[in-house]
């Protein structure tokens, strides 16, 4: 990943617009901190994506455990950042107010690490079940896994709601799965 100098990032600009529409004063502190951290690391990545993404090869065999912390807060491009952080904005506002800032911060940290662990475990199982070593090399970055976990938590605290996924009204308890399928169809890989 290169520093993003001299390039207009439409996704980043749209994200900043969304944040301004909500108003900084209306965004709880942990949610705002997560947004700021992800935007900062998008503009100033600690390392190239190939050195922060999590995979079976890098995380398990090479024991590069720092990737568990780095992969969720790095994004492939400005649209990846935009979609993840707009989702974080809305889920964070709802959940942080419900749980309180300390508990919400704890949940974010735990989910951030556990998502990488689960990802590596699932990829490792695919290698063994399918006898296909290519799954050891699949490398992931981004906050999406944390967002799916937050959506499940949000559905637990706010049952009976309905969400719109690609224009279809779906019970919120199934919306995270419908969103996962929709994202895969819209942006495979």
LUMLOLUM-489487 format. One line per 2 residues: number of its first residue (from 0); their letters; for each residue y, z, x of C-alpha. Coordinates in steps of 0.05 Angstrom, whole numbers, padded with zeros to 5 digits. Each point is the difference from the previous one (the first is absolute). Layout:
<torlums>
NUM) a) Y/Z/X; ...
</torlums>
This chain:
<torlums>
0) xx) 00000/00000/00000; 00067/-00019/00028
2) xx) 00067/00034/-00013; 00031/-00033/-00059
4) xx) 00066/-00021/00030; 00042/-00058/-00026
6) xx) -00042/-00011/-00062; 00019/00014/-00072
8) xx) -00055/00040/-00032; 00005/-00015/-00075
10) xx) -00052/00053/-00017; 00038/00053/00040
12) xx) 00066/-00018/-00033; -00032/00002/-00069
14) xx) -00030/00068/00017; 00068/00028/00021
16) xx) 00029/-00028/-00065; -00054/00036/-00041
18) xx) 00013/00065/00037; 00075/-00007/-00013
20) xx) -00013/-00012/-00074; -00039/00065/-00005
22) xx) 00052/00036/00042; -00015/00042/00062
24) xx) 00019/00063/-00038; -00056/-00014/-00050
26) xx) -00055/-00008/00051; -00036/00065/00019
28) xx) 00001/00018/00074; -00073/-00015/00020
30) xx) 00000/-00066/-00037; 00065/-00019/00034
32) xx) -00028/00021/00067; -00062/-00044/-00010
34) xx) 00045/-00059/-00018; 00045/00011/00060
36) xx) -00059/00008/00048; -00034/-00064/-00024
38) xx) 00065/-00040/00002; 00016/00027/00070
40) xx) -00069/-00017/00027; 00004/-00069/-00032
42) xx) 00065/-00013/00038; -00022/00037/00063
44) xx) -00077/-00002/00004; -00030/00049/00049
46) xx) -00051/-00052/00023; -00023/-00070/-00020
48) xx) -00041/-00003/-00065; -00063/-00015/00040
50) xx) 00009/00068/00034; 00012/00041/-00063
52) xx) -00048/-00030/-00051; -00063/00039/-00017
54) xx) -00069/-00030/00007; -00071/00022/00014
56) xx) 00005/-00029/00070; 00066/00033/00018
58) xx) -00004/00064/-00040; -00074/00017/00005
60) xx) -00029/-00033/00062; 00062/00004/00044
62) xx) 00020/00067/-00031; 00073/-00021/-00005
64) xx) 00014/00054/-00053; 00076/-00008/00004
66) xx) -00010/-00062/-00043; -00017/00046/-00059
68) xx) 00072/00024/00003; 00034/-00065/00020
70) xx) -00034/-00052/-00045; 00027/00026/-00067
72) xx) 00072/-00002/00022; 00000/-00070/00030
74) xx) 00005/-00063/-00043; -00019/-00072/00012
76) xx) 00065/-00030/-00026; 00062/00016/-00041
78) xx) -00034/-00016/-00067; -00058/00046/00017
80) xx) 00052/00054/00014; 00038/-00016/-00063
82) xx) -00059/00004/-00048; -00027/00063/00032
84) xx) 00066/00037/00003; 00023/-00019/-00071
86) xx) -00067/00028/-00024; 00011/00062/00043
88) xx) 00069/00008/-00028; -00024/00005/-00072
90) xx) -00064/00039/00013; 00037/00047/00047
92) xx) 00055/00015/-00049; -00051/00018/-00054
94) xx) -00049/00038/00043; 00047/00037/00045
96) xx) 00037/00028/-00059; -00067/00020/-00031
98) xx) -00031/00030/00062; 00060/00024/00040
100) xx) 00021/-00026/00068; -00045/00043/00044
102) xx) -00064/-00016/-00039; 00020/-00074/-00006
104) xx) 00011/-00005/00076; -00068/00031/00011
106) xx) -00032/-00050/-00047; 00034/-00058/00035
108) xx) -00024/00022/00069; -00071/00013/-00024
110) xx) -00005/-00065/-00038; 00029/-00039/00059
112) xx) -00055/00025/00047; -00057/-00002/-00051
114) xx) 00014/-00071/-00021; -00012/-00023/00072
116) xx) -00063/00042/00005; -00026/-00029/-00066
118) xx) 00018/-00071/00022; -00038/00007/00065
120) xx) -00060/00032/-00036; -00002/-00057/-00052
122) xx) 00006/-00054/00053; -00054/00035/00041
124) xx) -00046/00001/-00061; 00013/-00074/-00012
126) xx) -00021/-00014/00072; -00065/00037/-00010
128) xx) -00016/-00023/-00071; 00017/-00073/00011
130) xx) -00020/-00003/00073; 00067/-00034/00013
132) xx) 00036/00027/00062; 00064/-00038/-00018
134) xx) 00018/00059/-00046; 00009/00043/00063
136) xx) 00060/-00043/00019; 00037/00001/-00067
138) xx) 00065/00036/00015; 00047/00028/-00053
140) xx) 00072/00025/-00003; 00045/00023/-00056
142) xx) 00010/00054/-00051; -00040/-00032/-00057
144) xx) -00059/00047/00004; 00045/00060/-00004
146) xx) 00034/-00031/-00060; -00065/-00011/-00036
148) xx) -00019/00073/00012; 00069/00021/-00026
150) xx) -00010/-00043/-00062; -00066/00035/-00015
152) xx) 00035/00067/00009; 00058/-00023/-00044
154) xx) -00049/-00021/-00054; -00032/00068/00003
156) xx) 00066/00035/-00011; 00025/-00050/-00052
158) xx) -00061/-00020/-00042; 00001/-00049/-00058
160) xx) 00055/-00045/00027; -00003/-00076/-00001
162) xx) 00019/-00045/00059; 00016/-00074/00004
164) xx) -00039/-00039/00052; 00017/-00074/00004
166) xx) 00027/00005/-00072; -00063/00032/-00028
168) xx) 00004/00070/-00031; -00055/00043/00032
170) xx) -00014/00075/-00007; 00031/00032/00062
172) xx) -00067/00030/00021; -00025/-00071/00013
174) xx) 00065/-00030/00024; -00010/00019/00073
176) xx) -00065/-00041/00000; 00033/-00058/-00037
178) xx) 00057/00002/00050; -00050/-00002/00058
180) xx) -00033/-00063/-00029; 00069/-00031/-00015
182) xx) 00024/00013/00071; -00063/-00031/00028
184) xx) 00009/-00062/-00043; 00074/-00007/00015
186) xx) -00004/00017/00074; -00071/-00003/00027
188) x) -00009/00034/00067
</torlums>
